[in-house]
Amino acid sequence: MTKQEVAASVAEKANISRDQAVKAVEAMIGTIMNAVSNGDEVTLRGFGTFKTVIRRAKKARDISRR
């Protein structure tokens, strides 16, 4: 499902215009992205948690060599 499809569904369910729904979806995504980039954790109950996770670098391998 794309962002436009999400906005169309929100517009239909909330009985608002598609433009308003697009703005709402973009505002929500932007807010989550800003919070996570600032090191915060965003939890939406029943949906999921957004947070930054630092992982070790993986060891690369050259698959063209055998």
N, C-alpha and C positions, 0 to 999 in steps of 0.2 A: 504494500500500500504506500503510495507516495504522499508527500506533504499536501498536495492539492486534493487528493482523495480524502485525506483526513479532514481537511478544511471543509470540503463539500459535505461530509457526514456530520460534522459539527454544526454547520449552517442549517442542515435539515432538522437535526435533533433539537437544536436550541432555538429554532424558528427566527434566525437572524440572516442578514444578507451574506452572500459568499465572501464579499470583500471584508466584512467585519470578522468573519470566521478565519480568513487567511491572516488578518492582522493579529487575532487572538492566538492562533497556533504559532505564528512566528515570534510573538512576544513570549510565549511560554518556552519555546525552544531556546530563544536568546537568553532568557532568565536562567534556565538550567545550565547553558553553556558558560555564562558568566560566573555562576556560583561554583561550578566544577573547576574552572580555570583559576579561581581564587583559592582553591584548596578545600572548599566546602563539600559536604556530602548532601545530596538531594534524595530524599526518600518519598516516593509516592505509594502509599499503602495500597496493596492489591495490584500494583503495576511493576515496580522495580526500584532499584537504587542506582544512582549515578554518582561515581566517585573516581578520583584519579588513583591509579594503581601503578607503582613503580616496580618494574621487573628487571631482572638481570638480562643482559644482552645474550642472544643465542649465538652459539658457535656456528659460523657459516661453513658451508662445504661446497666444493666445486663439483657439480654433478656431471660435468663433461669429462672429467678424468675418471678412469677406472683402474 
